[in-house]
Amino acid sequence: MYDIVIVGGGPAGSTLARLLGKKFKILVIDKRQLIYMTSEGNFEKCCGGLIAPDAQLMLAKFGLGIPQNILVGPQLFTVRTIDIQNNIEQYYQRHYINVDREKFDKWLVSLIPPEVDVVCGAIFKGFEIINNNINLKYIQQGREYNINTKVLVGADGAISTVRKKLSIDSPRPKTYISIQEYYKVDNSLPYFSSIFDDDITDFYSWTIPKDDLLVLGTAVIPKNKPYERFIVLKEKLISRGFEFGPCVKRNGAYLLRPERLNQICVGKGNVALIGEAAGWISPSSAEGLSYSFRSAYALANAILHRPDNIIDEYYRNTNKLRLNIKWKHFKSPFMYNTFLRKIAMKSGFMKMDMINHEVV
Ligand SMILES: Cc1cc2nc3c(=O)[nH]c(=O)nc-3n(C[C@H](O)[C@H](O)[C@H](O)COP(=O)(O)OP(=O)(O)OC[C@H]3O[C@@H](n4cnc5c(N)ncnc54)[C@H](O)[C@@H]3O)c2cc1C
């Protein structure tokens, strides 16, 4: 019998386990292998691996600093924004920490106190509520396990099985499929490029340098021939001077984009949802790490202070996070409406003037 079972040991689940691990009897289950610092044979989370300022702030508040072996080069302070429709390019200053996402997740799991049971390679299948207890089922190496817990937490990402099994009337956020390919490059430019092209997607595409690789990614609606669009995107970028060497890796993942606040669901009864499982992710940039940290912290406080009414307290604790999503909704038209984006980029607001070395 556990006090809390957390399904998913990604940034949200591992943070909750770290915050509460010494106070409650906790089990974390994850289908990935998150314990050892090797990614061999593992299913990697598809991610840009950029720690944005809001996520940095949360790490700072937690008193954490990222170890050197998790960083990849170059560190990035520049966003190169390319608007294909309006044929405008601008550079903006923004500070990211560039990491190896797989190592980052494993580092967060390594911070979970030893009192917590962490089971990897285990797939959560479902749960039922019997006399105020939650009975859940997971499968590991072909064997089925049944576990009882007082609180169940779904931290199982965009396609959350916990959320699916919970009978709630909250509609699912808009769902994209993201594709990333990693190309060998001799020298990549130290920019995070964000590419806006309505012919590819109504969201955005990106390039991110990772040591000797350049990642090209996009997020498109699943039924809109995602890979064909990805290839068109690559060709368009090549014609704009981008160089992509041989492809050494490809991955993909679903990505949520909450368009309305009622698509964010914090849970019901003694079943709570955190991180992307709840729909906590920026609808304008797809930055999700800060939301995972903040929602895990909000739930940790609710479990500690209002064990009799966890969901209502967690909902209250996330009021600011909802306001933050509203702010991102307000900003979105200036990024995703072709006409407004043209005005915003042409105005030069916040842009950086790049210095051409040959001129200097
Ligand atoms: C292509 C892409 C690029 C992104 N780039 C960035 C970025 O650069 N910066 C940023 O801040 N955010 C980025 N995001 C968003 C960010 O990755 C997510 O918001 C974040 O990972 C959410 O964390 P989480 O812990 O909620 O879920 P996840 O990180 O998805 O973790 C969920 C965990 O649950 C496990 N799991 C799922 N189902 C089961 C099951 N049935 N049984 C057992 N275990 C299960 C998974 O194995 C996984 O470990 C990106 C997302 C995508 C798709």
The ligand as a Tripos MOL2 file, in Angstrom:
@<TRIPOS>MOLECULE
LIG
   53    58     1     0     0
SMALL
NO_CHARGES

@<TRIPOS>ATOM
      1 C1          9.4520   18.0090  -30.0120 C.3       1 LIG1
      2 C2          9.3230   18.6730  -28.6660 C.ar      1 LIG1
      3 C3         10.2410   19.6270  -28.2860 C.ar      1 LIG1
      4 C4         10.1380   20.2340  -27.0320 C.ar      1 LIG1
      5 N1         11.1050   21.1180  -26.6580 N.ar      1 LIG1
      6 C5         11.0520   21.6810  -25.4360 C.ar      1 LIG1
      7 C6         12.1060   22.5330  -24.9940 C.ar      1 LIG1
      8 O1         13.1070   22.7480  -25.6930 O.2       1 LIG1
      9 N2         12.0010   23.1230  -23.7680 N.ar      1 LIG1
     10 C7         10.8920   22.9000  -22.9680 C.ar      1 LIG1
     11 O2         10.8170   23.4800  -21.8820 O.2       1 LIG1
     12 N3          9.9030   22.0590  -23.3540 N.ar      1 LIG1
     13 C8          9.9630   21.4320  -24.5520 C.ar      1 LIG1
     14 N4          8.9820   20.5540  -24.9330 N.ar      1 LIG1
     15 C9          7.8920   20.2600  -23.9870 C.3       1 LIG1
     16 C10         8.4150   19.3040  -22.9080 C.3       1 LIG1
     17 O3          9.1480   18.2480  -23.4850 O.3       1 LIG1
     18 C11         7.2450   18.7120  -22.1150 C.3       1 LIG1
     19 O4          6.3580   19.7240  -21.7590 O.3       1 LIG1
     20 C12         7.7800   18.0290  -20.8500 C.3       1 LIG1
     21 O5          8.5800   16.9350  -21.2040 O.3       1 LIG1
     22 C13         6.6140   17.5600  -20.0140 C.3       1 LIG1
     23 O6          7.1320   16.8780  -18.9070 O.3       1 LIG1
     24 P1          6.2510   15.7700  -18.1910 P.3       1 LIG1
     25 O7          7.0700   15.2370  -17.0920 O.co2     1 LIG1
     26 O8          4.9120   16.2990  -17.9470 O.co2     1 LIG1
     27 O9          6.0500   14.6420  -19.3230 O.3       1 LIG1
     28 P2          7.1180   13.7790  -20.1040 P.3       1 LIG1
     29 O10         8.4310   14.4520  -20.1540 O.co2     1 LIG1
     30 O11         6.4720   13.4100  -21.3990 O.co2     1 LIG1
     31 O12         7.2740   12.4800  -19.1930 O.3       1 LIG1
     32 C14         6.2530   11.5310  -19.1220 C.3       1 LIG1
     33 C15         6.8620   10.2350  -18.6460 C.3       1 LIG1
     34 O13         5.7980    9.2910  -18.4720 O.3       1 LIG1
     35 C16         6.1950    8.0470  -18.9950 C.3       1 LIG1
     36 N5          4.9800    7.3340  -19.3960 N.ar      1 LIG1
     37 C17         4.0510    7.7090  -20.2980 C.ar      1 LIG1
     38 N6          3.0610    6.8130  -20.3680 N.ar      1 LIG1
     39 C18         3.3890    5.8370  -19.4840 C.ar      1 LIG1
     40 C19         2.7560    4.6140  -19.1050 C.ar      1 LIG1
     41 N7          1.5750    4.2150  -19.6250 N.pl3     1 LIG1
     42 N8          3.3770    3.8270  -18.1920 N.ar      1 LIG1
     43 C20         4.5500    4.2070  -17.6480 C.ar      1 LIG1
     44 N9          5.1850    5.3540  -17.9580 N.ar      1 LIG1
     45 C21         4.6140    6.1580  -18.8620 C.ar      1 LIG1
     46 C22         7.1110    8.3960  -20.1680 C.3       1 LIG1
     47 O14         7.9990    7.3350  -20.4360 O.3       1 LIG1
     48 C23         7.8310    9.6390  -19.6580 C.3       1 LIG1
     49 O15         9.0400    9.3580  -19.0160 O.3       1 LIG1
     50 C24         9.0660   19.9070  -26.1630 C.ar      1 LIG1
     51 C25         8.1390   18.9360  -26.5380 C.ar      1 LIG1
     52 C26         8.2590   18.3040  -27.7640 C.ar      1 LIG1
     53 C27         7.2930   17.2150  -28.1490 C.3       1 LIG1
@<TRIPOS>BOND
     1     1     2 1
     2     2     3 ar
     3     2    52 ar
     4     3     4 ar
     5     4     5 ar
     6     4    50 ar
     7     5     6 ar
     8     6     7 ar
     9     6    13 1
    10     7     8 2
    11     7     9 ar
    12     9    10 ar
    13    10    11 2
    14    10    12 ar
    15    12    13 ar
    16    13    14 ar
    17    14    15 1
    18    14    50 ar
    19    15    16 1
    20    16    17 1
    21    16    18 1
    22    18    19 1
    23    18    20 1
    24    20    21 1
    25    20    22 1
    26    22    23 1
    27    23    24 1
    28    24    25 2
    29    24    26 1
    30    24    27 1
    31    27    28 1
    32    28    29 2
    33    28    30 1
    34    28    31 1
    35    31    32 1
    36    32    33 1
    37    33    34 1
    38    33    48 1
    39    34    35 1
    40    35    36 1
    41    35    46 1
    42    36    37 ar
    43    36    45 ar
    44    37    38 ar
    45    38    39 ar
    46    39    40 ar
    47    39    45 ar
    48    40    41 1
    49    40    42 ar
    50    42    43 ar
    51    43    44 ar
    52    44    45 ar
    53    46    47 1
    54    46    48 1
    55    48    49 1
    56    50    51 ar
    57    51    52 ar
    58    52    53 1
@<TRIPOS>SUBSTRUCTURE
     1 LIG1         1 GROUP 0 **** ****
